């Protein structure tokens, strides 16, 4: 019995030491300014867009990470994107990363055929505060798992692209969501881009996309009521289970 009791004490001690090492590691990582995170995006099904394949994280002065947001015609043509449902997900590797300085986005509104493009710089101080709060209150979620099955705990960035250039950012943890930034961007003025060859190519790509689109989907876009096009939950609203429904 004594031997068994001694073994239990040893195993308990080892477990506590391992837990302490994991906590110390996570704390050291966060104190270094690096965090574990992934990035995802959504837009309302009532607000279909065509996102151009050159969005990227602005991570520092010299580096950037391409974001593969485009999910293909099946998603866009089939209206498979729903507000905050994370239709697109960008996974990072198992290494902690510095917080992004911003994100560059470019997309077409399929209803109005307007192009929106902007470099949106993010409030890194506020983002770090959310990460630290979530870590302190045990609200981080499992981002990925290493080969040794030790989970990396972090948060998920969620970018919401809504109507009329309304852009919203959230951070998501375990039963935890926090909106931390919003911005309204303006559409590109066609009259100012008449001599821009890249813009002309992108406009042609949009027209080809619409031409090849399933006729029923094209008609469905035209038939969306104006009241729904002005998506009522576009400007922030605390959401549950990631999905908001129109009333």
C-alpha positions, -999 to 999 in steps of 0.1 A, spaced: 0 0 0 28 24 9 45 16 -24 13 23 -43 7 55 -24 43 66 -31 37 60 -69 6 80 -68 24 109 -52 52 106 -79 27 106 -108 8 135 -93 40 155 -89 51 148 -125 16 158 -138 17 191 -119 52 198 -131 42 192 -167 11 214 -164 34 241 -149 58 239 -177 30 242 -203 16 273 -185 51 288 -183 57 281 -220 24 298 -230 32 327 -207 67 331 -221 53 330 -257 27 357 -249 53 378 -231 75 377 -262 46 392 -282 39 360 -302 6 342 -302 -11 312 -317 -40 321 -340 -58 312 -372 -79 334 -395 -113 330 -411 -137 351 -430 -175 353 -437 -201 374 -455 -239 372 -455 -255 349 -480 -277 379 -489 -246 398 -497 -226 377 -522 -191 388 -532 -163 378 -554 -130 381 -536 -99 386 -557 -70 363 -550 -45 388 -536 -56 394 -500 -28 392 -474 -18 398 -438 4 428 -432 26 413 -406 55 437 -403 74 462 -425 89 436 -447 68 404 -446 33 394 -455 13 361 -456 -10 354 -485 -45 345 -474 -63 318 -494 -98 331 -488 -114 321 -521 -135 290 -516 -144 286 -553 -175 289 -574 -194 263 -554 -194 284 -523 -202 317 -540 -227 304 -566 -244 281 -541 -249 308 -515 -230 286 -490 -216 315 -470 -235 327 -439 -227 356 -416 -200 346 -391 -202 309 -402 -165 309 -411 -169 299 -448 -132 305 -454 -104 293 -430 -67 301 -432 -46 278 -411 -11 287 -399 17 264 -389 24 252 -354 46 281 -346 35 312 -326 34 344 -347 35 381 -340 2 398 -343 -6 411 -377 -4 449 -383 -33 447 -407 -48 431 -437 -52 440 -474 -85 430 -490 -100 434 -525 -134 421 -536 -164 428 -558 -199 433 -547 -219 410 -570 -251 431 -566 -237 465 -575 -205 453 -594 -185 478 -573 -150 469 -563 -137 475 -527 -101 476 -519 -81 488 -488 -53 482 -464 -68 480 -430 -44 485 -401 -55 468 -369 -51 480 -332 -24 456 -320 -25 469 -284 -63 461 -281 -58 427 -298 -30 418 -274 -53 428 -245 -80 405 -257 -55 376 -260 -41 383 -225 -77 385 -211 -87 352 -228 -55 335 -215 -60 348 -180 -97 336 -179 -89 303 -196 -109 312 -227 -84 303 -253 -93 276 -278 -72 247 -293 -57 261 -325 -38 230 -336 -21 200 -321 15 191 -323 29 157 -331 33 150 -294 -4 158 -289 2 189 -269 -24 215 -280 -15 250 -290 -40 274 -274 -49 307 -290 -77 327 -307 -93 329 -341 -95 361 -360 -129 364 -379 -132 390 -406 -168 399 -416 -174 415 -450 -208 431 -450 -227 454 -473 -216 489 -484 -180 484 -474 -186 476 -437 -157 455 -424 -158 440 -389 -132 420 -369 -138 396 -340 -116 374 -319 -131 340 -310 -120 317 -282 -137 289 -262 -173 302 -256 -159 337 -261 -163 363 -288 -150 398 -289 -155 424 -316 -123 446 -316 -125 467 -347 -147 480 -375 -141 501 -406 -162 513 -435 -143 514 -468 -153 532 -499 -158 516 -534 -133 522 -562 -145 549 -585 -146 536 -621 -140 570 -636 -106 572 -618 -95 538 -630 -101 540 -667 -64 538 -675 -55 511 -649 -47 479 -667 -50 457 -636 -84 471 -627 -96 465 -663 -84 429 -660 -102 424 -627 -134 440 -641 -132 416 -671 -128 387 -646 -159 398 -628 -179 400 -660 -167 365 -670 -176 352 -636 -211 366 -638 -215 353 -674 -205 318 -664 -226 319 -632 -256 296 -630 -286 316 -644 -307 307 -613 -281 321 -590 -277 352 -611 -315 357 -609 -315 350 -572 -290 378 -567 -312 402 -586 -342 391 -566 -327 398 -531 -350 424 -515 -333 457 -508 -342 454 -471 -321 422 -469 -293 437 -490 -290 463 -462 -279 435 -439 -293 445 -405 -266 427 -385 -237 442 -405 -227 467 -379 -216 448 -349 -239 427 -329 -228 401 -303 -234 368 -318 -241 333 -305 -228 301 -321 -212 322 -348 -245 325 -369 -269 354 -369 -303 353 -385 -324 381 -399 -356 388 -381 
